[in-house]
Structures are given as C-alpha cells and as structure tokens.
Amino acid sequence: MDETTVKAIRIHETGGPDAMRWEDVSVGAPQAGQVRLRHTAVGLNYIDVQQRAGGYPLKGLPVVLGMEGAGVIDTVGPSVTGFKAGDRVSYCMERGSYSEQRVIDAKWLIKLDDKTTEEIAAASTLQGLTAQYLVRQLYPVKSGDTVLVQAAAGGVGLLLCQWAKHLGATVIGTVGSKEKAALAQSHGCDHVILYRDIDFSEAVLDLTRGKGVNVVYDAVGKDTFDKGIAVLAERGWMVSYGQSSGPAPLLNVARLAMKAQNVTRGGLMYFVKDPDVRARNAAELFGLIADGVLKVEINQRYKLSDAAQAHADLEARKTTGSTILVP
C-alpha cells in the first residue's frame, strides 16, 4: 500500500492543550511484523496529559500523542501471525493513537472477542489492565481486606472499586464532589470521603477504628502520598501508580519499619510487554466486563479533532469514568 495522508493530533513542543495540533500526517505500508490499523475509538488517559505537558521525556518531536486505541486492521505486513485484515483489536502503551490510522507492531495488539465493542476496548484496555495488575498482581486483594482508592470516580478508580469489591474487600474511596461520590458508591465503594470537605486520613482512621487499611491505591501523588502512608495498617501496602498532582515526596524508609509497611511503584508497561501475559490479563478483564462484574462508564465522548478540549476538561477534573476520542 502506498503512503497516504490522514489526520492526527501532534505536538511540536510540550506545553498546554493549545500545543496540540490537528494536522496531516503520512502513514505508510506496514513493514515486517507490523499492521496498518484504522482507529474507530481512542482512549484518553492522564499519561497523555503528562506527555503533552513535558512530564515525561519525549524523543523526536513532533510526535502523535495517545497511548491507547482500538480499531480494525486494514493491512497486514510480512511475518505477522495471529492477525489478519478485518480483525478488531485494541492496544495500549504504544504512543500514536491520536490518529485516524497508524502503523503499529503486531506484538502490541489484543484481538477483541465478539462481546467487546471497540469503544469499550478503547475506554478500558489501558485503565482496565492497570486495575488488573494492581488488584491481582502488585498487591493481590483478598477477601476481608480494607482498600483505599484515591480518585475513586476516575476511570481506573471506578474499576478498582468494583474489582476489589468483587474480590471481597471493603472499599473506601476519595472523591472531590457529591456527584462523584454517588458514582463511586454505585460502583462498589462502601465508604466515600469528600476530600475537599474533610481530612481523608482522619476519616479513614475513623472508619477503620484506628487500624488503617491493608492497601492504598494512589494515582494522585504529591497531595495524598504522605497521608496515605499514615493510614496504612501493620504490614500494609502503599501502591503508587500515578502522580496527577505531582511526584510523591521523598520517603524516609525508616518510617515504614515501625509497622513493617511496604511501598511499591507500579508501571503498566511491565505487565503488558509480554504478549502471553497481556493476553491472559486482557481475557480476565474483558471477561469480567462481558459478565457484568465490571461496568465501564464512558461518560465523555469528544471528536478526535477536539482532543485539546478533552485534555483541558481532564486536567480541570471535570470528567468522570472513561473518556474516548472518536476519529
């Protein structure tokens, strides 16, 4: 297939949402091990904001943003096995999804079953696989655990609440508004704390009668990390997997010795780079969604060309659940 021109969101320099440009890019034929993919839905994630703003180093500007997408394979390159033209697929953690079409290595793809729509896949592949490794692998939630989910009304937060509840945990969540509190409660959150109104650490200790929680899942970072450790039970786990408010402060590890506590920093890439592991985790995720155990809330839809507005709304905490961009 000859090179063709499509539309994409690119940045030529890091900055605010206004750094994003809707412009023509060239997409060539897939080479060995690659496919050409036509996006039908694209996921929006906070890592996109951080890359756009310069929080993560980017090489070779300009770049197409976006770390998650779903669509239909248009053309298969040489040496590709397991995929064919017409297959519906999703992927994550491979930048370049803010485009109408792209070429991508087939090793990143997840084949979708008949029960999983492309919109659901675009809304849940990155966030859902994040929730999977957090509750099933990094700290495996057990029946009887008490779990604290920071930003419980976000895309990952809602999935964490549901999954932890499904595994038998008592779930405490923090949110910023009454509307978000209702949303979290409808997704398995037993106790919701409005962190703007009260100190969440005091509320957690009250709810647990001073014992604390077995695990904190924290994607906020700077604003919540220290108080999160303060509410850990003996041998509790602080699982940091994001930093929407900025990097977590430096930690004196001697502080952990008083209660034999643990801190770990998650990273989805290390749980999806092996195709067999990724396929197994995705099968569990999409199976629970198909069975109705996990509900994926697509609460915002934007045109891909309006990605700058989507970023602005995400940064302003105006969004809940998952957001997709439609090419």
N, C-alpha and C positions, 0 to 999 in steps of 0.2 A: 504494500500500500504506500502510495506517495505521501509525502509530508502534507499536512493540512493545517488550516488555521482555525483555532477555536478561541473562545473567551475564557478568561481566568482572572482570579484576584491575585495580584502580585504586589510585593513591596520592593522598592528600590533602596530604601533606607528604613531603619527602625524608627518607631515613633507612635503617635496616637492613631485612632481609627482613620484619620484623614490621610495617613500614609498609604492606605490600601487603594490600589488602582484596578479598575475593571478594564482589561485590555486584551489585545490579541496576543496569542502565543502559538508557536508551532508545535505540532505533535507528529512525530514520525512513525515509521513502521516498527513494530516490536522486534527486538533482536533475540538471540538465543536465550531461552529461559524467561522471556517476557510475554506479556499480553497487552493489547490495547483495550482499554476499558472506557465505556461510556457511562458516566455518572448519572444516576437518577435521583440520588439523595446524598447529601454531605452532612457529616456531623459537625457540631460546634462544641469546642472544649476549651477549658481555660488555658491549656498549654498553647493554644493558638494565639491567645491574647499575649501571653508571656513572650512567645517568639516574636510576635509583631512589635512588642514594646522594647525588645532588646534584653529581656531577662535571661534568655538562653542564646549562646553564641550561634550565629548563622554564617555559613560559609557561602561565598559565591553569589552575593546579591547581584541582580534581583532574584527572588525566589517566589514560587507559588506557595501560599500558606495552606494549612489544613492537614490534620493528622488522621482523618477517618472518613471513609466513604463507602458507598455501595452502588452497584450498578450491574450492567450486563457486558460480558466480554464480547468485543467486536471482532478481534483478530487474535490468533494465537501464533506466537513466534516459534522458531525451531527449538527442538529439545524440551518442549513443555509437555509434561504428562499430568494426567488427572483433571485437566480442564480443556474445554472446547468452546468455540464460538457459540454464543447464546446462553451460556451458563450465567446464573445470577450469583454474585459474590459480594463479599464485604472485606474490609481490611482496616487496620489501624497501625499507628506508629510508623508510618511511612509518609513523610511530608509531600504535599502536592495535590490534595483532594479538592481544593477550591478551584476546580476547573471543569469545563464541560466534558472533556475527555483527557485521558492521560495514558502514558505507557508506564507499566509497573512490573517488577519482578513477580512471577507467579508464586514464588515461595511465600509471599505475604498474604495470599488470598485465602479466604474461608468460603467454601461453597455453601450456599444457603439451601435449606430444605424447603419443601412446598408450604410449610406452615409459617415461615418467617418472611415478612414483606421486606422490601428494600428500605422503606422508610424506618421500620423498626430496627433493622440491622444498622442503618446509619446513625440512629439515635442511641444504640446500645452496645455496639461492638467494643468501642474503647471504654466507655463507662462501665459496661457490664463485665468485661474481662478484668477491669480494675477491681470491681466489687468481688469478683470470683477469687482472685488471688489474695485479697485482703481477708476475707472471712473463711476461706477454705485452705489457704496455704501459709500466708505470713503469720497470722495468728488464727488457727482453726477454732472457730466459735463452737462452744459446747453447750448442751442443754444445761440450764441453770446459771450460765454466765450473765453478768450485767455489763452492757456495752454502752459507751458514749459515742454518738455520731455527731461530729461538728458539721455545721451546714447541712442539716438533715433534709432540707427541702430542695437541695440541688439534685442534679442527675445521678451522680454516684451516691449521694446521701440517701435518696429515696430507695435505691436498690439495696444499699447496706441495711437500712431499717427492715425492709421486707425479708432479706435473706437471713439476717441474724434472728429475726422473729421466727422464721421457718425452722431454724436450727435449734430453737428452744430457749433463746436468750430473752432477758428483759432489756428493752431498748430505751435509752434516754437520748433525746436529740436536742440540739440547739438551733434556733431559727431567729430571724430578725423581725417577724411580723405575725399578727394573728392569722392572716391568710395562709402564711407558710406553715404556721403551727397546725392548722386544720389539715393541710395537705400531708404533712408528716404523720399525723395521727391516723389518717386514712390509709397509710402505707406501713403500718406495723409499729409505729413509735408509741411506746406505752406512756412515756412522760416527756412533755415538750417544754423546753425552757426558752423564754424570750430574753435573749442575752442583752438586748438593749435596755431592758427594764430592771433586771436583777443580775447579780453576780452569778455566773453559771457554776463556778466552783463551789460556792456556798450551797446553791440549790442541789447540786449533785450529792454533796455530803449529807444534806438533809434527807434526800430521797433514799440514800443507802445507809442511813443511820450511822454515818461516820466511817463506814467500812471502805467506801470507794468502789470503783469499777474494775472489772477484770481487764478491759481493753478500751483505749481511746483511739478512734479513727479520726485523724486530724488532717484535713486538706487546707487549713487556714494558715498555720504557721505562726508568724510573729505575735499576733494578737491573742493566741489561745494556748501556745505550747507550754509555757511555764505553769499556768493554772491547770492545764490538762494533766501534767505530771503530779500536781498536788492532789488530784482526786483519784489517783491510781491506788488500788488495793495492794496488799502484800503480793509480791510476785506478779504484779500487773504489767501490762504491756502498753507503751505509747507507740502507736503505729502512725508515723508521719508519712503522708504520701502526696503532699502538695503545699503550696505557700502563697495562697491568693492574697494574703495581707503582707507578704514579705517573708524573707528567710527566718526560720526559727532562731532564737538567740543561742549563743554558745552555752553548752551544758557542762557543769562540773559533775563528772560521773560519780564522784563520791556521794553525791546526793542520792543516788539510786541505791546505794548499799544499805541504807537504813531500813528499807523494806524489800530488798532483793528484787528491785524493779528492773524493767527492761525497756530499751528504746531501740526502734529499728526504723529505717527509712526505706519506704517501698519504691519500686520502679517497675512499671508495667512491662517495659521492654524485656526484662529478664524472665518474664513469664509468657511471652508470646513469640520470641525469636526462634524457638524450636517448633517446626510445623506440627509435629505429632502432639506435643503438649498443648499447643494453641488449639488444635482441632478438638482435642478432648475437653479442654476447658470451655470452648465455644459450644460444643454439643450439650454440656451441662447447662450453660447459660440459656441457650435458645430453647432447650427442652423445658426448663422451668418457666420460661415466658409462654411457650405454647400451652403448657398445662395450667396457666393462670396463677401459678405461685408467685411469679414476679410480674408486676404491671409496669410497663414502660410508658411514662407520661410525656408525650410530645406536646408541650404546651405553647411552643412558639415555632412558627414557620416563616422564613424570610426567603425572598428570591436571592439566589447566589450573588447577583449583582448588588444586593443591599447588605452584603456582609459587614460593611463598616457600621451600619446601624445595629446589627446583631451584636457586634463587639461592644459598642457603646452601652447597649442595654445590659449585657452580661456583666460588664465592669461596674455598672451602677446598681447591680443586684436587683434588677427589675424582672429577671427571668426565674422560673421555677422548672423543676424537672429537666427534660431534654429539649434541645433546640435543633432543628435541621434547616439546612440551606438547600433550596431546590433550584437546580440549573435551568 
